[in-house]
């Protein structure tokens, strides 16, 4: 106990949250996920972070009553009874598991019988190195209501009877005297074997200190790092708030110390300030004439462009243009009339009827083409038409007759008369006019906002422009119809005056206003208003980001606290130093010598223990050494060998303590082979000669070893059986389970079973009677087989026991042939009635009557009694 007292004396230097973490280790032997969450919450609270749990956990300072199980030489504590178990698995509350105060008590139970439930309560109450957890009945409908396991423990303290209530409620501390009971099980073995060096041992206080330092750091740092990484602390989005404004100076740089009260005040604009913010841009625009003057100049340009577009559109359908088109049409008519007159004269001069159209448009084009061909190619240098001797017609290329010569010359005079040429020119000009009129447009764009603005200056101007647009379209449609029909009467007149003069005047007025504005600049007033607008806009931007800024500032403050908490958790030097100092005191050569003695008693002669240390603070351990082995022990030792080393350390600590209080083993030989199991059984029996020893086991071979070894040294163990009945697990019987009892103990059960069957037997028998009888003969057959082992073979060979008892062979010799025949007869009787044998369907074997069953039971009992009587 001294080591824990030293830990307690020096724990005042630790913060309360570490006190609480160490307390949980001492009470529970480890931390659950819930424990780690609460420990981290306590560490955060220590650094000013509000608890996130409801209710908030409160740290509990480590005290003497929290020390884990360690033997104490100043007092002797033994267990007498574990009873009234409530909400411990499915174990009934009316069962009592009793222990003898001195010597060995063996608690035997198969898997699923509830044995572990009893053992877990003792581990919790006596605080083994790894107490584990006691669970309520997981099958109960109200399991989710956090059922609290509890039990009553009767014990003796220095011979005086005591009683205490153990509770599984979190934070409950059992009677401190019970920590004198040392408990060992598989979890405890793993607790001895450290994760860093799997073949080293040290007192539990040192293990807990190392867990408090390194284990807690490894468990909690990743959680803190993840929480820190999840905090939004990016301040770059808030750079949009100008740093040279009052709002910017209030928040930049954003940090945990940012004055959020002032920031919120600046982020709140009054109604007057909101109105000022809306008004200032217009005032600045008026105060600064440059921008407005530029706008006026641009407006003047657009007005001039509209006037020019109107003028261009009006020119297309002006009266002058209309007259020109009509004059061109008259010229065409007159030219074509002259052409027709010349053509008629041409026809009249020729005795032969000429082709229709001769002398008119297409024909004139053909004749002029013939002229071009003659003068350039056929008869170059000669005057057209060439009518000399031998000349031919350039069109039909046949010899010219006198009539043909005369006609060509007349045609030439006709063409040179210019009537046809003038008509063609008039036609060409008219064709172009018709094409142009069909393609031109009088549309122009006058946006509605421009018309509205123009209307503020000349009220009638928008209507005049729209009216002109309609008039221009009407005149264009009339012109298009006229050029096609030749009808030129009733040309549409303009309904209103042309607005271009007014537009040009407005443009001139706009430019004049711009010039006047530029002459009225007030630089000081403009600068003041611009500065005020910047401040208000910065505050508006601040209002848009204030909540995010508050979160980031709070996150930065939270992050700083988390980092301090993380540094605190990682600051383990003081704890490691304390562990090192205690290790040099309590990991002694004497402890190593005691462990080596225990290793010898456990037949582990190839393994030695020695004190070792490394450069790490507190790394003083009781290490394992293997003779002539070139590898580290933890790479060589099997799991069974490591468990044996853990048992040796458990006994060594026990011997060093000088205590004679009780000890408890829960399945100590799990994973051990035959030779190791025997060594453990021998060591436990040896220890039971000096103190109370309680062994929980489901291993029948180990149970047999314990019983045999006790018989060898004339010790009488108490045996308790835990069984699973129809009602559930956890039922306790004194002595061996029924299946492991000798045949003499089973006969009484058969008599009781017969009475129950006879009392409920009906004739004619039905299925219930048939089933009851089959079960009875099934058990009776097992009794016969057990009798063969312990009576006929005189326990020469016993199941679950190593070796053959050769010295008992003489007892086998007294068995007579008649005995063997009787065994065969009774065994056959059982086989004919049990369920394991199938009978022919047509056989219809009758159900055995209760009287016959009773006679068979008596015959079995008489058989084995006679053999034992002859054996003397």
C-alpha positions in Angstrom: 0.0 0.0 0.0 3.0 2.3 0.5 3.4 3.0 -3.2 -0.2 4.3 -3.5 0.2 6.4 -0.4 3.3 8.0 -2.0 1.3 8.6 -5.2 -1.4 10.2 -3.2 1.0 12.3 -1.2 2.5 13.7 -4.4 -0.7 14.0 -6.4 -1.4 17.5 -5.0 0.8 18.8 -7.7 -1.5 17.4 -10.4 -4.6 19.3 -11.7 -7.9 18.0 -10.5 -8.8 16.5 -13.9 -5.7 14.3 -13.7 -6.7 13.3 -10.1 -10.0 12.2 -11.5 -8.4 10.3 -14.4 -6.1 8.5 -11.9 -9.0 7.8 -9.6 -10.9 6.1 -12.4 -7.8 4.0 -13.2 -7.5 2.9 -9.6 -11.2 2.1 -9.3 -11.8 0.5 -12.7 -8.4 -0.6 -13.9 -8.9 1.3 -17.2 -10.9 3.9 -19.1 -14.0 3.3 -21.1 -14.9 5.5 -24.1 -17.3 7.3 -21.8 -14.6 7.8 -19.2 -12.2 9.3 -21.8 -15.0 11.7 -22.9 -15.6 12.8 -19.4 -11.8 13.1 -18.6 -11.3 15.3 -21.7 -14.3 17.4 -20.7 -12.8 17.9 -17.3 -9.5 18.9 -18.8 -11.3 21.4 -21.0 -13.1 22.8 -18.0 -9.8 23.3 -16.3 -8.7 25.5 -19.2 -11.9 27.6 -19.2 -14.0 25.7 -21.7 -17.7 25.2 -20.8 -18.7 21.6 -20.5 -20.4 20.1 -23.4 -22.0 17.3 -21.3 -25.2 17.4 -19.4 -24.9 17.3 -16.5 -21.3 18.6 -16.5 -19.0 16.1 -14.8 -17.2 17.2 -11.7 -13.7 16.0 -10.9 -13.2 13.8 -7.9 -9.9 13.9 -6.1 -8.0 10.7 -5.6 -8.3 9.4 -2.1 -7.3 6.4 0.0 -10.6 4.6 -0.7 -9.9 4.6 -4.4 -6.7 2.5 -4.2 -7.0 -0.8 -6.2 -6.7 -4.2 -4.7 -3.3 -4.7 -3.0 -2.6 -7.1 -0.2 -2.1 -5.6 3.3 -0.1 -7.4 6.0 -1.8 -5.5 8.8 -5.1 -7.2 8.3 -6.6 -10.4 7.0 -9.7 -10.3 4.9 -11.5 -13.4 3.7 -14.8 -13.7 1.7 -17.6 -15.7 3.2 -20.6 -15.2 0.9 -21.7 -13.4 -2.3 -25.4 -13.2 -2.3 -28.5 -11.2 -3.2 -27.3 -10.4 -6.7 -29.6 -7.9 -8.4 -29.4 -7.0 -12.1 -26.2 -9.1 -12.5 -26.8 -10.7 -15.9 -29.7 -13.2 -15.5 -28.4 -14.5 -12.1 -31.4 -14.9 -9.7 -31.3 -12.8 -6.5 -32.1 -15.7 -4.2 -28.8 -17.5 -4.8 -25.8 -17.4 -2.4 -22.3 -18.4 -3.3 -20.4 -19.4 -0.1 -16.7 -19.8 0.5 -14.7 -21.5 3.2 -12.6 -19.1 5.2 -9.4 -21.2 5.0 -8.2 -23.4 2.2 -9.5 -24.0 -1.3 -13.0 -23.3 -2.6 -13.6 -24.4 -6.2 -16.5 -22.8 -8.1 -17.1 -25.0 -11.1 -19.5 -24.0 -14.0 -19.6 -24.6 -17.7 -19.8 -21.9 -20.3 -23.0 -19.8 -20.0 -23.9 -21.0 -16.5 -23.5 -17.6 -15.0 -20.1 -18.2 -13.3 -18.5 -15.1 -14.9 -21.2 -12.9 -13.4 -20.2 -13.9 -9.9 -16.5 -13.5 -10.7 -17.0 -10.1 -12.2 -18.7 -8.8 -9.1 -15.7 -9.9 -7.0 -13.3 -8.3 -9.5 -15.2 -5.0 -9.1 -15.7 -5.2 -5.3 -12.1 -6.3 -4.6 -10.7 -4.1 -7.5 -8.5 -6.4 -9.5 -5.9 -4.8 -11.8 -8.5 -5.0 -14.6 -11.9 -5.0 -12.9 -13.9 -5.0 -16.1 -17.6 -4.3 -16.2 -20.6 -6.0 -14.6 -23.6 -5.9 -17.0 -27.3 -6.2 -16.3 -29.5 -8.6 -18.0 -29.2 -7.7 -21.7 -32.4 -9.7 -22.4 -34.5 -7.7 -20.0 -37.2 -5.5 -21.5 -36.1 -2.6 -19.3 -32.4 -3.0 -20.0 -32.2 0.5 -21.6 -33.4 2.0 -18.3 -29.8 1.8 -17.0 -30.4 -1.1 -14.6 -27.8 -0.9 -11.8 -26.2 -4.2 -10.8 -25.7 -4.8 -7.0 -24.8 -7.6 -4.6 -24.3 -8.2 -0.9 -20.8 -9.4 0.2 -20.3 -11.1 3.6 -16.6 -11.2 4.7 -14.4 -11.5 7.7 -12.0 -8.8 8.8 -9.4 -10.2 11.2 -11.9 -12.9 12.1 -14.8 -10.5 12.7 -17.9 -10.8 10.5 -18.7 -7.9 8.2 -21.2 -7.2 5.5 -21.2 -4.6 2.7 -23.3 -3.8 -0.3 -21.5 -3.6 -3.6 -23.1 -1.4 -6.4 -22.3 -1.1 -10.0 -23.3 2.5 -10.0 -20.7 4.8 -11.5 -18.6 6.4 -8.8 -19.5 3.8 -6.2 -16.6 2.8 -4.0 -16.7 -0.6 -2.2 -15.6 -1.1 1.4 -11.8 -0.3 1.3 -11.1 -3.4 3.4 -12.1 -5.6 0.4 -9.1 -4.3 -1.6 -7.1 -6.7 0.5 -8.6 -9.5 -1.6 -6.3 -10.0 -4.7 -8.0 -11.2 -7.9 -6.3 -12.7 -11.0 -7.9 -13.5 -14.4 -7.0 -13.4 -18.1 -7.6 -9.6 -18.3 -5.3 -9.1 -15.3 -2.7 -11.2 -17.0 -2.9 -8.9 -20.1 -2.6 -5.9 -17.7 0.7 -7.2 -16.3 2.1 -7.6 -19.8 2.8 -4.0 -20.9 2.1 -3.0 -24.5 5.6 -1.4 -24.9 7.5 -4.4 -23.7 5.2 -7.5 -23.4 7.5 -9.4 -21.0 7.9 -6.7 -18.3 6.1 -6.3 -15.0 5.7 -3.5 -12.5 3.3 -2.6 -9.7 -0.1 -1.4 -10.8 0.6 2.1 -9.4 3.4 2.5 -11.9 1.3 1.1 -14.7 -1.4 3.6 -13.9 1.0 6.5 -13.8 2.3 5.6 -17.2 -1.3 5.3 -18.5 -2.0 8.7 -16.9 0.9 10.1 -18.9 1.4 8.4 -22.2 -1.9 6.5 -22.5 -4.0 9.5 -21.8 -1.9 11.6 -24.2 -2.3 9.1 -27.0 -6.0 8.7 -26.4 -7.0 12.4 -26.0 -4.6 14.3 -28.3 -6.1 13.0 -31.6 -9.6 14.1 -30.3 -8.3 17.6 -29.5 -6.5 17.8 -32.8 -9.6 16.8 -34.7 -11.7 19.3 -32.7 -9.1 22.1 -33.4 -9.0 21.2 -37.1 -12.8 21.4 -37.3 -12.9 25.0 -36.1 -13.5 27.6 -38.7 -10.7 30.2 -38.1 -10.1 31.6 -41.6 -10.1 35.4 -41.4 -9.4 36.1 -45.1 -13.1 36.5 -46.0 -13.3 39.6 -43.8 -10.6 41.5 -45.6 -13.4 43.1 -47.6 -13.9 45.4 -44.6 -11.4 48.3 -45.3 -8.8 48.4 -42.5 -8.5 52.2 -42.7 -12.1 52.6 -41.5 -13.5 52.7 -38.0 -15.3 49.4 -38.7 -12.1 47.8 -40.0 -10.0 49.1 -37.0 -12.6 47.6 -34.7 -12.2 44.0 -36.0 -8.7 43.9 -37.7 -6.8 41.8 -36.9 -9.6 39.3 -35.9 -8.4 37.5 -32.7 -9.7 36.0 -29.5 -9.4 39.5 -28.0 -11.5 41.3 -30.6 -13.9 43.7 -29.0 -17.1 42.0 -30.2 -19.3 44.5 -28.3 -17.9 47.4 -30.2 -18.0 45.5 -33.5 -21.7 44.7 -33.0 -22.4 48.3 -32.2 -20.7 49.5 -35.4 -22.4 46.8 -37.4 -25.8 48.2 -36.4 -26.9 51.2 -38.6 -29.6 53.4 -37.3 -32.5 54.4 -39.6 -31.0 57.8 -40.2 -27.6 56.2 -41.1 -29.4 53.8 -43.5 -31.1 56.8 -45.2 -27.8 58.7 -45.3 -26.1 55.6 -46.9 -28.8 55.6 -49.6 -28.6 59.4 -50.2 -24.9 60.0 -50.2 -24.1 58.4 -53.7 -26.5 60.9 -55.3 -25.1 63.8 -53.3 -21.6 62.8 -54.2 -22.6 62.6 -57.8 -24.0 66.2 -57.5 -21.1 67.4 -55.6 -18.7 66.0 -58.1 -19.8 67.6 -61.4 -17.2 65.7 -63.4 -19.2 62.5 -63.5 -22.5 64.2 -64.1 -21.0 66.5 -66.8 -19.7 63.5 -68.6 -23.1 61.9 -68.4 -24.6 65.1 -69.9 -22.1 65.1 -72.7 -22.9 61.5 -73.5 -26.6 62.2 -73.4 -26.1 65.1 -75.9 -24.2 62.8 -78.2 -27.0 60.3 -78.1 -29.6 63.0 -78.8 -27.6 64.3 -81.8 -27.4 60.7 -83.1 -31.2 60.3 -82.9 -31.7 63.6 -84.8 -29.2 62.5 -87.5 -31.0 59.2 -87.8 -34.3 60.9 -88.1 -32.9 63.2 -90.8 -31.5 60.3 -92.8 -34.8 58.5 -92.6 -36.8 61.6 -93.6 -34.5 62.2 -96.6 -35.5 58.8 -98.0 -39.2 59.8 -98.4 -38.8 63.6 -98.7 -40.9 65.6 -101.2 -37.8 66.1 -103.4 -37.2 62.4 -103.5 -40.8 61.8 -104.4 -40.6 64.3 -107.2 -37.4 62.8 -108.5 -38.9 59.3 -108.6 -42.0 60.6 -110.3 -39.8 62.5 -112.9 -37.8 59.4 -113.6 -41.0 57.5 -114.2 -42.2 60.2 -116.7 -38.8 60.0 -118.5 -39.2 56.2 -118.9 -42.6 56.6 -120.3 -41.5 59.3 -122.8 -38.3 57.3 -123.9 -40.2 54.2 -124.5 -42.8 56.1 -126.5 -40.1 57.6 -128.7 -38.6 54.1 -129.1 -41.9 52.7 -130.2 -42.3 55.5 -132.7 -38.9 54.8 -134.3 -39.7 51.1 -134.3 -42.9 51.8 -136.2 -41.0 53.9 -138.7 -38.5 51.1 -139.2 -41.3 48.6 -139.8 -42.9 51.0 -142.3 -39.7 51.3 -144.5 -39.4 47.5 -144.9 -41.5 45.7 -147.4 -41.2 42.5 -145.4 -43.0 42.1 -142.2 -40.4 42.3 -139.4 -40.5 40.3 -136.2 -42.4 41.6 -133.3 -40.3 43.9 -131.0 -37.8 44.8 -133.7 -36.3 48.1 -132.9 -37.2 47.9 -129.2 -35.2 47.1 -126.0 -33.9 43.5 -126.4 -33.6 43.8 -130.1 -31.5 47.0 -129.7 -29.2 45.2 -127.2 -28.7 42.4 -129.8 -27.9 44.8 -132.6 -25.4 46.8 -130.5 -23.8 43.5 -129.5 -23.5 42.6 -133.2 -21.9 46.0 -133.8 -19.3 45.4 -131.0 -18.5 41.9 -132.4 -18.0 43.2 -136.0 -15.7 46.2 -135.1 -13.6 44.3 -132.6 -13.3 40.8 -134.0 -15.0 40.0 -137.3 -14.0 43.1 -139.3 -11.7 45.1 -137.1 -11.0 48.6 -138.4 -14.1 48.6 -140.7 -17.2 50.7 -140.2 -20.3 48.7 -139.2 -22.2 47.4 -141.0 -19.6 45.9 -143.5 -21.5 45.4 -146.7 -18.5 45.1 -149.2 -18.3 42.3 -151.7 -17.7 39.0 -149.9 -18.9 40.3 -146.5 -21.3 38.1 -144.5 -23.8 38.8 -141.8 -22.2 38.8 -138.4 -25.3 37.3 -136.9 -26.2 34.5 -139.3 -22.8 34.5 -141.0 -24.4 34.1 -144.5 -23.6 36.1 -147.6 -25.5 39.4 -147.7 -28.1 39.9 -150.4 -28.8 43.4 -151.6 -32.0 43.4 -149.5 -30.0 42.3 -146.5 -27.4 45.0 -147.1 -30.2 47.6 -147.3 -31.9 46.3 -144.1 -28.6 46.4 -142.1 -27.9 49.9 -143.2 -31.5 51.0 -142.2 -31.2 49.2 -138.9 -27.9 51.0 -138.2 -29.4 54.4 -139.0 -32.3 53.6 -136.6 -30.0 52.7 -133.7 -27.8 55.7 -134.4 -30.9 57.8 -134.2 -30.6 57.4 -130.2 -34.2 56.7 -129.5 -33.6 53.1 -128.6 -30.5 54.0 -126.6 -32.4 56.7 -124.6 -35.1 54.2 -123.9 -32.7 51.7 -122.5 -31.0 54.2 -120.3 -34.4 55.2 -118.9 -35.3 51.6 -118.3 -32.0 50.9 -116.5 -32.4 54.0 -114.3 -36.0 53.0 -113.4 -35.0 49.4 -112.6 -32.4 50.7 -110.1 -35.0 53.1 -108.5 -37.5 50.2 -108.0 -34.8 48.1 -106.4 -33.7 50.9 -104.1 -37.2 51.7 -103.0 -37.8 48.1 -102.1 -34.7 47.9 -99.9 -34.6 51.2 -98.0 -35.8 51.6 -94.4 -37.0 54.6 -92.6 -36.8 53.0 -89.1 -34.8 54.7 -86.3 -34.5 53.8 -82.6 -35.8 56.0 -79.9 -35.5 54.2 -76.5 -38.3 54.7 -74.1 -36.1 56.1 -71.4 -34.7 58.6 -73.9 -38.2 59.7 -74.9 -39.1 60.1 -71.3 -36.0 62.3 -70.7 -36.7 64.3 -73.8 -40.3 64.9 -72.7 -39.1 66.6 -69.5 -37.5 69.2 -71.7 -40.1 69.5 -74.5 -43.4 68.0 -73.5 -44.6 67.4 -77.1 -41.4 66.0 -78.4 -42.0 62.2 -77.7 -45.3 62.4 -79.5 -43.8 64.3 -82.4 -41.1 61.6 -82.8 -43.6 58.8 -82.7 -45.8 60.6 -85.2 -42.9 61.2 -87.5 -42.0 57.5 -87.4 -45.6 56.6 -88.4 -45.6 59.3 -91.2 -42.3 58.1 -92.6 -43.5 54.5 -92.7 -46.8 55.6 -94.4 -44.9 57.6 -97.1 -42.5 54.7 -97.8 -45.4 52.3 -98.3 -47.0 54.8 -100.7 -43.7 55.2 -102.6 -43.3 51.5 -103.0 -46.9 51.2 -104.3 -46.4 54.1 -106.7 -43.2 52.8 -108.3 -45.0 49.5 -109.0 -48.3 51.0 -110.2 -47.2 54.3 -111.7 -49.9 56.1 -109.8 -48.5 59.2 -108.2 -51.6 61.0 -106.9 -52.4 61.6 -103.2 -49.0 61.4 -101.7 -49.4 61.4 -97.8 -48.5 64.7 -96.1 -46.6 65.1 -92.8 -49.0 65.5 -89.9 -46.4 67.2 -87.6 -43.2 69.2 -87.8 -39.9 67.5 -88.1 -38.4 67.3 -84.5 -34.7 67.3 -85.5 -34.4 71.0 -84.8 -35.7 70.5 -81.3 -33.4 67.6 -80.7 -30.3 69.5 -81.8 -31.4 72.3 -79.5 -31.7 69.9 -76.5 -28.2 68.5 -77.3 -26.8 72.0 -77.3 -28.5 72.7 -74.0 -27.1 69.5 -72.4 -23.5 70.4 -73.4 -24.1 73.8 -72.0 -25.2 72.3 -68.7 -22.1 70.1 -68.6 -19.9 73.1 -69.1 -21.6 74.9 -66.3 -21.2 71.9 -63.9 -17.5 71.6 -64.5 -17.2 75.3 -63.6 -18.8 74.6 -60.1 -16.4 72.0 -58.4 -16.2 71.9 -54.5 -13.3 69.6 -53.6 -13.5 69.8 -49.8 -17.2 69.0 -49.6 -16.8 66.2 -52.1 -13.9 64.6 -50.0 -15.9 64.8 -46.8 -18.9 63.1 -48.3 -16.8 60.4 -49.9 -15.1 59.6 -46.6 -18.4 59.4 -44.8 -19.8 57.1 -47.5 -16.7 54.8 -47.2 -17.3 54.6 -43.4 -21.0 53.7 -43.8 -20.3 51.2 -46.5 -17.6 49.5 -44.3 -20.1 49.3 -41.5 -22.7 47.8 -43.8 -20.2 45.2 -44.9 -19.4 44.6 -41.3 -23.1 44.0 -40.6 -23.1 41.4 -43.3 -20.2 39.5 -41.8 -20.6 40.2 -38.0 -22.0 36.9 -37.1 -19.3 35.0 -39.0 -16.7 37.3 -37.4 -18.1 36.5 -33.9 -17.9 32.8 -34.6 -14.3 33.0 -35.9 -13.3 35.2 -32.9 -14.9 32.7 -30.5 -13.4 29.8 -32.4 -9.9 31.4 -32.1 -10.5 31.9 -28.4 -11.7 28.3 -28.2 -8.8 27.1 -30.2 -6.3 28.8 -27.9 -7.9 27.1 -24.9 -7.9 23.7 -26.7 -4.2 24.2 -27.5 -3.4 25.0 -23.9 -5.4 21.9 -22.9 -3.5 19.9 -25.5 -0.2 21.1 -24.1 -1.3 20.3 -20.6 -2.3 16.8 -21.6 1.0 16.3 -23.4 3.0 17.7 -20.4 3.8 14.4 -18.8 7.3 15.0 -17.6 6.4 15.4 -13.9 4.3 12.2 -13.9 7.0 10.3 -15.7 9.6 11.6 -13.2 7.4 10.5 -10.3 6.9 7.1 -11.9 10.7 6.8 -12.3 11.4 7.6 -8.7 8.8 5.2 -7.4 10.0 2.5 -9.8 13.5 2.7 -8.4 12.1 2.1 -5.0 9.5 -0.6 -5.5 10.8 -2.5 -8.5 13.5 -4.2 -6.4 15.9 -7.1 -6.5 13.8 -8.7 -3.7 10.8 -8.6 -6.0 12.8 -10.1 -8.8 14.0 -12.9 -6.5 10.5 -13.6 -5.4 9.3 -13.8 -9.0 12.2 -16.2 -9.9 11.1 -18.4 -7.0 7.6 -18.4 -8.3 8.8 -19.2 -11.8 10.6 -22.2 -10.5 7.5 -23.4 -8.6 5.6 -23.1 -11.9 8.2 -25.2 -13.7 9.3 -22.2 -15.8 13.0 -22.8 -15.1 14.2 -21.4 -18.5 12.8 -18.0 -17.7 14.4 -15.5 -15.3 13.3 -12.1 -14.0 15.6 -9.2 -13.4 15.3 -5.5 -12.8 16.1 -3.4 -15.8 15.9 0.3 -16.7 16.2 2.5 -19.8 16.9 6.1 -20.6 13.2 6.9 -20.4 12.0 8.6 -17.2 10.2 6.0 -15.1 11.2 3.1 -17.4 12.3 0.8 -14.5 10.7 -2.6 -14.9 10.9 -6.2 -13.8 12.0 -7.7 -17.0 12.1 -11.3 -18.3 15.3 -12.9 -19.6 15.7 -16.1 -21.6 18.9 -18.0 -21.2 21.1 -18.0 -24.4 18.3 -16.4 -26.4 19.3 -13.8 -29.0 15.9 -12.2 -29.4 13.8 -10.0 -27.1 11.6 -12.2 -24.8 8.3 -10.9 -26.0 9.2 -12.1 -29.5 9.9 -15.7 -28.2 7.5 -16.3 -25.4 4.2 -17.9 -26.2 0.9 -16.6 -24.9 0.8 -19.4 -22.4 4.4 -18.7 -21.2 3.5 -15.0 -20.8 0.5 -15.9 -18.8 2.6 -18.1 -16.5 5.0 -15.2 -16.1 2.0 -13.0 -15.1 0.9 -15.6 -12.5 4.5 -15.7 -11.1 4.5 -12.0 -10.7 1.0 -12.1 -9.1 2.3 -14.6 -6.5 5.6 -12.7 -6.1 3.7 -9.5 -5.3 1.5 -11.4 -2.9 4.5 -12.9 -1.1 6.3 -9.5 -0.9 3.2 -7.9 0.7 3.3 -10.3 3.7 -0.5 -10.5 3.6 -2.6 -13.6 4.3 -5.9 -12.3 3.0 -7.9 -14.3 0.5 -7.1 -14.5 -3.2 -9.4 -15.2 -6.2 -8.6 -16.8 -9.5 -11.0 -16.6 -12.4 -10.2 -19.2 -15.1 -6.4 -18.9 -14.5 -5.5 -21.7 -16.9 -7.2 -20.3 -20.0 -5.0 -21.0 -23.1 -2.6 -23.2 -21.0 -1.6 -26.7 -22.1 -1.5 -29.8 -19.9 1.9 -29.3 -18.3 1.3 -25.6 -17.5 -2.2 -26.4 -16.2 -0.8 -28.9 -13.7 1.9 -26.5 -12.5 -0.7 -23.8 -11.8 -3.0 -26.2 -10.0 -0.1 -27.4 -7.8 0.9 -23.8 -7.0 -2.7 -22.9 -6.1 -3.2 -25.9 -3.9 0.1 -25.1 -2.2 -1.0 -21.5 -1.5 -4.4 -22.8 -0.2 -2.6 -24.4 2.8 -1.8 -20.9 4.1 -4.8 -18.7 3.1 -8.2 -18.6 1.6 -8.1 -19.4 -2.2 -11.1 -19.2 -4.4 -10.9 -20.6 -8.0 -13.6 -20.1 -10.6 -13.2 -22.5 -13.5 -15.0 -24.2 -16.4 -12.1 -26.5 -17.2 -13.0 -30.0 -16.1 -9.4 -31.2 -16.4 -8.1 -28.4 -14.3 -10.9 -29.1 -11.8 -9.8 -32.7 -11.6 -6.1 -31.6 -11.1 -7.1 -29.4 -8.2 -9.2 -32.1 -6.5 -6.5 -34.8 -7.0 -3.7 -32.5 -5.7 -5.7 -31.6 -2.7 -6.3 -35.3 -1.9 -2.5 -35.9 -2.3 -1.7 -33.4 0.5 -4.8 -34.3 2.6 -6.6 -31.0 2.0 -10.4 -31.0 1.5 -11.6 -28.4 -1.0 -15.1 -26.9 -0.9 -16.8 -27.4 -4.2 -19.6 -25.2 -5.5 -21.4 -25.9 -8.8 -23.0 -23.2 -10.9 -25.6 -24.6 -13.3 -28.0 -23.5 -16.0 -31.5 -24.6 -15.2 -34.8 -24.2 -17.1 -35.3 -20.9 -15.3 -31.9 -19.6 -16.4 -28.2 -19.4 -15.3 -26.6 -18.8 -12.0 -28.0 -21.5 -9.8 -25.7 -22.8 -7.1 -25.3 -26.3 -5.7 -23.0 -27.6 -3.0 -20.6 -30.1 -4.4 -20.0 -31.2 -8.0 -22.4 -30.7 -10.8 -24.7 -33.6 -11.2 -23.0 -34.8 -14.4 -19.6 -35.0 -12.5 -20.9 -36.7 -9.4 -19.9 -40.3 -8.5 -22.6 -43.0 -9.0 -23.3 -43.3 -5.3 -24.4 -39.6 -5.2 -26.5 -40.0 -8.3 -28.6 -42.9 -6.9 -30.5 -40.6 -4.5 -31.3 -38.3 -7.5 -32.7 -41.3 -9.4 -35.0 -42.2 -6.4 -36.3 -38.7 -6.3 -36.8 -38.7 -10.1 -38.7 -42.0 -9.8 -41.1 -40.6 -7.2 -41.8 -37.5 -9.4 -42.5 -39.7 -12.4 -44.7 -42.2 -10.5 -46.7 -39.3 -9.0 -47.6 -38.0 -12.4 -47.8 -41.2 -14.4 -51.1 -42.0 -16.2 -52.2 -45.3 -17.7 -52.5 -45.8 -20.5 -49.3 -43.8 -20.8 -49.0 -41.0 -23.4 -46.2 -38.8 -24.9 -45.5 -37.1 -21.5 -45.0 -40.4 -19.8 -42.9 -41.8 -22.6 -40.6 -38.7 -22.6 -40.2 -38.7 -18.8 -39.2 -42.4 -18.8 -36.7 -41.9 -21.6 -35.1 -39.0 -19.7 -34.9 -41.1 -16.6 -33.2 -44.1 -18.3 -30.9 -41.6 -20.1 -29.6 -40.4 -16.7 -29.5 -44.0 -15.4 -27.3 -45.1 -18.2 -24.8 -42.3 -17.4 -24.8 -43.5 -13.8 -23.9 -47.0 -15.0 -21.0 -45.6 -17.0 -19.8 -43.5 -14.0 -20.0 -46.6 -11.8 -17.9 -48.5 -14.3 -15.2 -45.8 -13.9 -15.2 -45.3 -10.1 -16.3 -48.8 -8.9 -15.6 -51.5 -11.5 -12.3 -49.9 -12.6 -11.7 -48.7 -9.0 -10.7 -45.2 -10.4 -7.7 -46.7 -12.1 -8.5 -44.5 -15.1 -10.5 -41.4 -14.5 -11.7 -39.0 -17.2 -10.1 -35.5 -17.0 -7.2 -36.8 -15.0 -3.7 -37.4 -16.2 -2.0 -40.7 -15.6 -3.2 -44.2 -14.5 -3.5 -45.2 -10.8 -1.6 -48.5 -11.1 -1.8 -49.1 -7.3 -5.6 -49.4 -7.6 -5.5 -52.3 -10.1 -5.9 -54.9 -7.4 -9.3 -53.6 -6.7 -10.3 -54.3 -10.3 -9.6 -58.0 -9.8 -12.5 -58.5 -7.4 -15.0 -57.9 -10.2 -16.7 -61.2 -11.2 -18.0 -62.3 -14.6 -21.5 -62.2 -13.2 -21.0 -58.5 -12.5 -20.0 -57.8 -16.1 -23.1 -59.7 -17.3 -25.3 -57.6 -14.9 -23.7 -54.4 -16.2 -24.5 -55.5 -19.7 -28.1 -56.3 -18.9 -28.8 -53.0 -17.1 -27.0 -51.0 -19.8 -29.1 -52.7 -22.5 -32.3 -51.9 -20.5 -31.4 -48.3 -20.5 -30.5 -48.3 -24.2 -33.9 -49.7 -25.1 -35.6 -46.8 -23.4 -33.4 -43.8 -24.3 -34.0 -41.3 -27.1 -30.5 -41.9 -28.7 -31.7 -45.3 -30.1 -34.2 -45.7 -32.9 -36.6 -48.6 -32.8 -38.6 -50.1 -35.7 -41.8 -48.3 -36.3 -43.8 -51.5 -36.3 -42.4 -52.6 -33.0 -44.6 -50.2 -31.0 -42.5 -50.8 -27.8 -44.7 -50.2 -24.7 -43.8 -47.5 -22.2 -41.9 -48.8 -19.2 -43.9 -48.6 -16.0 -42.6 -46.7 -12.9 -42.3 -50.0 -10.9 -39.9 -51.3 -13.5 -37.8 -48.1 -13.4 -37.6 -48.4 -9.6 -36.4 -52.0 -9.9 -33.7 -51.1 -12.4 -32.5 -48.3 -10.1 -32.3 -50.7 -7.2 -30.4 -53.3 -9.3 -27.9 -50.7 -10.4 -27.3 -49.6 -6.7 -27.1 -53.3 -5.5 -24.6 -54.2 -8.3 -22.0 -51.5 -7.3 -22.6 -52.0 -3.6 -21.8 -55.7 -3.8 -18.6 -55.0 -5.7 -17.5 -52.4 -3.1 -18.4 -54.8 -0.3 -16.3 -57.6 -1.8 -13.4 -55.1 -2.3 -13.6 -54.3 1.5 
